[in-house]
């Protein structure tokens, strides 16, 4: 059932009926691990110190002028031209803000904090000013995805036509409460010439991002907290039963009164996910969950029970599946508090760097790995770290039906030609000799100008990339064991090259980490009044080195680290630390369901993104992905802070803290359950 590949020397599996492996190896990574649940058989192939800033609240009368046409005073949620009505709304907003401030003060008092005392660290001091400025050069060590990927779409430009006030309406779309704009663009999907390669499950973003609000499901309530949420969620939050009907007998999900229950089983997890996880490690000791293997990609994840239970082994899993392939499977995962995105392996590369996942897993994921020259398996080859494993649980591994035999033989031939080894023991040898020694160059090697790290809007290739032999390139060595890899600068960060903020790269990395440890410890843990036990799904919308996520690693949370396509490409650094994330263009919608994150963190993101597209649509996307009572932390210049504050006030969000120091501001707000009554006109 499972199948692990490695680009390492390997011994031939004992059963001659399985694929015969050559004795040479080309790379240090991919292992095809065959795990039978029935026969218990496995084979695997080849700085700064704390300070007390003087801060002042941002108030309407002293806010700086704002750009982009946004008003710098509270505005109504509906268009109005009557002065009395506007004044009335302002008074209501003021009253609501006063109530919010009073409630926050009460929370702080309960926590035995001094209400008037500001957090002991907010912004970098003078000696750390470089942390506010990125230095990016396309020819230097930090290119961007926008520069290195062959983007098919033109860059957007911002306009200054934002309204003075906002007239909010509910989205009038077929997906209703489950609306994902770039995956539910029916107009674009109808124009597709073919759906042969699942093109209809790919991203097709609207030409103009929507500014309507997604409705709440009827009976929606605050999610159940982790870890209880792994086993059950509120039915009304994700009221879908098709998966229960299709997979109920396989222990995926069941209806239990007002809950949906997740027994921890699956098609291949007959004895539960934990038994399956332990069985893989027993069969292949050097997988070493939570030590050697820390970051996993789960393809066609179902309800992501594998990822949910791998947390018990100190492993983080990026799970993905197409939207609606099995109704709401990714939505179930996120509601449970398990990382997942809606994505499909089709005609485009996945939004991840090369050579970053320690393990790739596929349990009955129904992906035709062997067809069309192995194009999809070659995409896994791009993403799998040399020395890592591909674990494949599927009927061709253990059944002898004619169709399964054909697939097994095709996979065996394909993996041999890719220099993957099905092995019992993996030896540490990394070079490209296997590629050179192949009798047939099929699949062919990619051209020297094909960048394996170019992943945004890049078409799949039917070719393989050579292994890095230069020790200064990421993927040429295995990372430190977890948790040592979290704090240690990656080996390829050179002191002779500048980091994102301009310091020598290893010093840059360390300064960023120390900065976020102090911010989290001195501000976010206490000063903002965040109820951390209620936080599980977190997103850092502009992650840089992943320092914010690293500073949270002791909490029971997971962080989706997002690297915007126009920011320095530091995502390989994040994976090297044992964290995960993806590339994204914030002028488009994120590939997740509505109401899937508890906390969003935006550090100098909005001031950058508004140069390319309308800030209003970006805030609407934030509203879409954030759960009611979820919170947003914005750190940016004071002009942008004021703009964001005006928009979220019009959305009836509660502003819990807004203050500035010099030209920098911090805004801490909480989304409410408010939704407008009016529905937009459907075109």
N, C-alpha and C positions, 0 to 999 in steps of 0.2 A: 503494500500500500504506500509505502513511502519510498522515495527514490532520491538519493543524494549524489550530486556530482562534485567533483573537485578537479581543479587543474593541478593535480599533484600526482606524483608517482603512486601507483596503487597495485595491490595484488588482485588477481582474478578471483571473483566470487566462486565459492565451491560448487554451485550448481551449474552444470554445463548448459542447461536449458536457457540460462540467462545470457546476457550479452557478453561476448568475449572481449577482453580489453588488452590493448597493447601494453608494453612495459615502460614505454617512455612517456613523459608528461611534459606539457608545454608551459603550464602556468601554475600559479599557486592558488587556485580557487575552486571550483565547482565540484561538488561531489554528488553523484546520483545515488541516493540512499534508498534501498528497497526494503520497506517494512511491511510485513504481513501481520495483520491483526490475528489471523487464524493460525498461522504457523510460526509466529515469532521469529521471522527471518529478516535480516537487514544486510544490505550491501551498499558500499559507497564508492564512487569514482574519485579519477584524479581531481591710579592709586590716589587712592587719596584717603586722608584721615577723616573721621566724622567731624561735622561742623554744624553750628547752629545758624542757618541762613536767616536773614531778615527778609520776611516775605510780607506781602500785602495782598488782601483779597482782590480779585478782579470784580468790580462792580459796574453796572451800566453807566454810571456817571463818569467813571475814570477809565473805561476801556479804551484802548487805542483804536484809531480808525481801522476798519476792516476792508479787505479786498474782495474782489469777485462779486460785488453787489450784495453781499449779505449784510443784513442790518446788525448793528451792534447793540440793539436793545431787544428785550424779550418780545416775541411776536406771537400772534395767535395761530392756532392750528388750522384756521380757515381764512379764506380771503375776506377782507372787509374794508370798506372805505369810510366808515363812520368813525369820527374821532372819539366819540363817547364809548363806542364798542371797543375800540383799541385800548383806551384807557382802562376800561373795565377788565379786559383780558390781562393787561399789565398788572393790575392790582391782584388779580387771581393768581398770576404767576408768582408775584412777590410774596403773597400769602403762603403759597405752596412751598416756595423756597425757604421761608421762615420756619415752616413746619418741618421741612427736611433738616434744616440746621439744628432745630431743637431736638429732633429724633437722633441725629448724629451725636450731639452733645450728651444725650442720655446714654447712648451706647458707650461712648468714651468714659463717662462717669462709672458705668457698670464695670468697665474693664480697669477701673482704678487708674485712669490716665488723667492728666491735667488737660482740660478741654481747650485752653488757649495755647497750649504748647504745640508748636509745629514739629513735624518729623525732623530728626536730627540730621538727615541727609536728603537732599532733593535733587540738586543739580551738581555737576562737576565744578570744583573750585577753579581758580585761575591756573593752577599747575596741571589740571586735567582738562583744559578747555578743548583739547583736540578730540575728545570724545563726542563733541557736538558736530564735528565736521568729518565727512568722509572724503577721502582722496582716491579718486578712481581714474585709472588710465587704461584705455582699451588695449594698449600694447604692453602694459605692465603686468604684475602678478595677479591683479584683480579685475579681470574682464567682467562684463555683465552678460546675463543670458540674452538680453536684447541685442548685444553686439555679436555674440558668438553663435547664436541660433539663427537659422534662416527663417525669420518670421514671415508668415504669409500675409499678415495684416499690417496696415499702415499705422504709424504712431498717431495717437489721438492728441488733440490740442485743446487746452481749456479755453472757455469763453467767459465773458463777464456778464452773462445774461441771467444770473441767478435771481430769483424773485426776492422782493423785500419781505414778503411774508409767505407762508406756506399753506397750501390747500391739500391736505392729505386725503387720499382715498385708498380703499382696499383694491388689491389686484384682482382683475376679472380674468382669471385663467383657468384652464381645465384642471391643472394640478392643485389648485386652491391652496390649502394649508401646507402642502409639500412642495411648493414651487421653487425650482432651481433654474434661474433664468437661462443659463448657458446650456442646460440639459433638457429644458422643456420648451425650446423655441420651435414650436410646431410648424410655423411658417417656413423656416429654413429646412426642417426635416422633410417636409413634403416635396421640396425641390431637389432632394438628393437623387442622383441617377441610379444609385445602387445602395443596398443595405447588406450586401454580401459579407463585408468585413466589419459589420456592426457600426457602420458610419452613423447610424441613427442614435447610437449611444455615446458618440463623441460630443465634444463641446462645440456648440454652434451658438455663439453669443449674439444677442440682439445688437443691431447697429447702434442703437441708442440705449444705454442701460436704463432699466425701469426705475421710476421714482414713486411707485405705488408701494403699499405696505401689505405684507402677507398676513392673512387672517389667522387667528388661533383656532385649533380644533375645539369643537364643543366639549366642554367639561375638562379642559386642560388644567393641570395643577402642577405645582413645583415638583421636579423629578425626585425620585427616591435617592437617597445619598449612597455613595460608595462606602463599603463594598457590598451592601445589601442589593444595590441596583444591578450587580452582575447576575443575580438570580431572578430578579423580578422588577418589572416596571409597571407604571400605570397604563392600563389598556387605552384609556381615552387620549393619552398623549400620542400614541401611535396606533390608532384604531384600524389595524389591518389584520385580516385573518387568512388570507390566501396561503401564506407560508405555513400557518398552523394546519391547514387542510392538506397541503402538499407534503409537508415534512413532519407532521405531528408524530407519526409512528417511528420516526428516527430520532426523537428526543431533541430536536432543534428548539422548538418553542411550543408552548401550550397555553390555552386560555384557562385561567383559574380565578373565577369571580371577577373582581375589578382589576385584576392583574394579568399581565402576560408573564408566564414563568419560563425560565431557561434552565433546563436540567443539566446543561453542560455536555450534552451529547452532540452527535452529528452523524452524517452518513458513514464516516470512517471511525468515529469515536464510540465504538460500541460499548466500551467500558468507561466512558467519560473522557473528557479532554485531558485531565491530569494524568490518567493512566497512559494515554497516548503519548503525552509529552515525556513522561518518565521512560516509556518503552523505547522511544527514539534514542534517548541518552544512554540507556543501558546497551542498546545495540551498537551505538557509535559514541564511545566514551569521550572523544575529544571534541564533540559538539559543546560539552560543558556549559549548559545553560547558565546565564548570569555571570559568567567569568570570561570564557573565550567568545562565546556567542551572546551578543547583547542586543543587536538590532536585526529584526526579522521583517521580511516582506511576505504577507499572506495574500496569495492571488486567489480571487474568487472566494472570498472569506466566509460566505454564509452569514451567520449572525455574529461572527468573530469570537466564538467561544475559545478558540485556540489562543488568540491575543489576550482575551480576558484572563485566562488561567496562566499564561506565561508571565503575567505580573508577579505571580507567586514565586517565580524563579528568577526575579530581577531582570526580566527581559522586556523590552518595549517592541511592539509590533505595529507596523504600518499595514493595515488591512484595507483591501479595496475590492469592489465588485461593481458591475454596471447598475445604474438605476433601473428598477422595475424588472430586472431579469428574474429575480425571485423577489416578489413585492416587499419593499421596505427593509431588506436585510441590512443595509448599511445604516438606515435610520434606527433600526433596533439596536445595532451595535453602539451608536453614539448615545442613544438614550440610556443604555446600560452603563455608559462611562468608559467605553472601549474605543481607542483611536480607529478611525476609518474615514475613507473618502469614497465618493462615487466616481469610478473611472473604469475604463475598459481597455484591454489590449486589442488594438485594431489597426489603424493606419499610422498612428503617431507614437513617438516615444513617450514613455511615462515621464512626469515632471520631476525626475530624480537624477542626481549626478551618476557618473560611472564608478564602479568598483567600491560601493559603500555598504551594501547589505551583507551581514555576516551569514545569514541563512535566508533562502527563499523557499517558501512552502506552498504546496498546491495539493489540496485534498478534494478529489472529485470535482475539480474546478471547471471541467468541460472545455478546457482550452486545447485546440488542436495544434499542439506543439510541433508536430512533425511535418505539417503541410507547407507548401509554398517555400520550399528551401529552408524550412526551419526558422522563418522570419521571427516568430514570436519567441522561440527559445533563444534566439540570438539576442533579443532584447534583454532577456534575463541574464545572458552572458555579459552584456554591457554593464548591468547594475550590480552583479554579484561580485563580492570582494574575492580576489585571488586567495585561495585557501578556504573559502566558504563552501556551504553545502546547499544543494537543491534537493528538497525532500518532496517526493511525489507519491501521493497515495491515490491510486486509481486502479480500476479493474484490469488494465493490461499488465499490471505488475503481478497479479496473482490468479487471474482467470485464464482459461484456455479456449474460450470461444473464438471462432475464426477471426472476427473483427478485432478482438483484443490481441491476438497473436500477431496480426498484421501491424497494429500500432506499436506493439512492443519491438518487433523487428525493425520497424522504421526508426523508432526512437534510439534503439541500440546503435544502428548504423550512423544516425545523425550525431549522437553524442561522441562516438568514437572519432568521427571526422572533425569534431570541434575540439578534440583533445581533452574531453572530459573523461574521467576514469571512474568506473564502478569498482569500488575497492572495499576491502575489509580493514585495511590500514593505510593511512595517508602519510607519505614522507614529505619532508620539507625540501622541495626543490623547485626553483622558479627560473624558468627561461623560456625561450620561444622555439626550442629545438623540435618539439613535436609538430609545430606548424610547418617548419622547413622540411621535415621528413615525410610529410603526407604524400602518398602516391598521387592523389588527386586534390587539387586546390578547390575543394567544394565542401563547405561554403568558402568563398574566397575571403582573403583579408581585405579589410577596409583600406581605402586610400589614405595617404599620409595627411591629407587635408580634412579628413572626416573626424571632427572633434567628438570624442565619446562623451564629453561633458555638456555638449550642446543638446538641450532637452526640451526647450520650449517651442512648440509648434514645428518640430522637426519630424519629417517622415521616417518611418521605419526603414532600415537597411537590411538587405540579405547578405551581410558580411560580418566578419569578426574583427575586433580590434586586438592588436598585439598586446601582450602583457608589458607593463612598464618595467624596464630593467634599470632605469635611472633611480637611485635611492632617494632622490629629492622630489619624486613625483608621487602623488597620493595613490595608494593601492599597491605599491611595491613592497610594503612590509605589513605584517599584521599589527593591529593596534595593541597597546598595553591591555592587560586584562582589566576587566571592570572590577572595581570602580576607579582604578588608577588612571584610566584613559580620560576620565571626566575633567581632571584638573591639569593634565600635562599638555603643553603645546604640541601639536602634531609635529612629527620629525621633519616634514618638508617645509615648515615655516622657517625661512632663512633670516638670520640677523642682518644679512647684507641687503635684504629687500624690505621695503616699507610695508607696514600693515595698513589696514583700512583707514586708521586715524593718523598715519604718518610716522609713527614710531617704528623702530625695527620690529618685524612681524611677531617674534615671540614675546617681546615686551608689550606690544600692542594687545595681544591676546590676554596677557596676564593683567594688564591695566583694566581691560574691559571686564574681566572676571571679578577682580577686586571691587570695581565700581558697583557691579550688580549685586554682589554679596552684601555690600553695605546698604545699598538702596533697599533691598528686600528685607534685611535684618532690622534696619533702623526706621524704615518708613512703611513698607507694605505689610509687615507682620503685625504692626500695632497702630501706626499713626493714621491709617485710612479706615480702620474699623471693619475690615473685610472678615466675614465669617468663613474662615478657611475650611472648616469641615464640610461646608456646603459646596466647595469648589472642587471640581474634578477635571472637566475638559477646559483646557487653557490654550489660547493661541497668542503667540508673539508675532504680530503682523509685520515686523521688520526686525529680524533676529540678529543680524550681523554674525558674531561668533557663537551665539547661543548662550551667552553669559546669564541672561535672565532665567532661562530654563535650568541651567546648571545650578543656579542659586536656589531653585525650588526643589531640588532633587530629593530632599529628605521628606517632603510632603507627599501625601497620597494623591498626587495630581500627575497628569501627563501634559506635555506642552507640544503643540504643533508649531514648529519653527518655520516661518515663511520668509523666503528670500525674494523680494520683489525683482522682477526681471530687469529693472534699470538700476539695481543696487549691486555692489561688488559681490561676485559669486563666491561666497564663503560657505556654501552649503556642505561641501566635502569636509570642512573643519568640524561642522556640527555633527556629522555622522561619525567622524573619527573620535569624538568625545563620548560616543555611545548614546547620542540623542538622535532625533529624526526630524524631518521637515520636507518641504517641497518648494518648487518655484511657482510664482503666481504673478499675474498682472492685475493690480488692484483697480484698474479701469474696467475690469470684468468681474462677474460673480464668481465666488469660490465654489468648488465642487463639493458642496455639502448641503444637507437638508436644512430647512429653517430650524431655529431654536436648538442648536446643537452645542453651543459653547457657553460656559459659565462665566468666563473672564476673558476679555480681550485686552491686549497690551499694545499700544501704538506709540513707539518712541521715534519722534521726528519723521513719521510716515506721511501724515496728511499735508504738511507744507510741501513735501516733495511731489506727492501724487497729484496735487491740484494744479501743477504746472502742465500736466498732460491731459487731465479730464476733470469733469465737474465734481467738486467736493461733495455736493448734495447727493449725487448718486452713490458715492462711496459710503457716506453715512447711512443711506438707506440699506446698503448691503450689510453694514455692521448691524443695523436693526434686524435684518433678516436672520442672520446666523446666531445672534445673541438670544439667550433664553430670557423670558420675563423674570425680573429680579436679578438678571445677570448684570455684570459690571464692566465698565470700560475705563481704562487708565490711559490718558493721553498726555504725553510729554512733548512739547513743541514750542515754537516761538509764540509770543503772546497774541500776535495778530491771528494766527491759525487757531489758537485756543479759543479766542473770542468767537470766531466763526463756528467752530464745532459746538460750542456752548449754546449759541443761538439756535442752531438746528435741533439739537437734542431737547432743548426746552420746548420747542414747538411740537415735539413728539411726546411731550408730557413726561420725559425722563426726570428723575430727581438728581439735581446737582448737589453732591455731597461735599465736594471740596473744589475750590478753584482759586489758585493763587499764583503769584509770579515772583521772580527774583531777577532783577535786571531785565533782560529781554526774553527770558525763558519763563514758560508757564507750565503748570500741572493742573489737569482737570480730571476729577474722579466723579463718575456719574453712574447711576443705576437705572436700568430700563424698567418700566412698569408694564402692566398688562393692558394699557390703553390701546384701543384700536378705533379708527374712525368708523362712522356708521355708513358713510356713502361709499358706493362701489363705483370704480371707474367704468366708463363706457367701453364696451368691447368693440374693437374695430373689425 
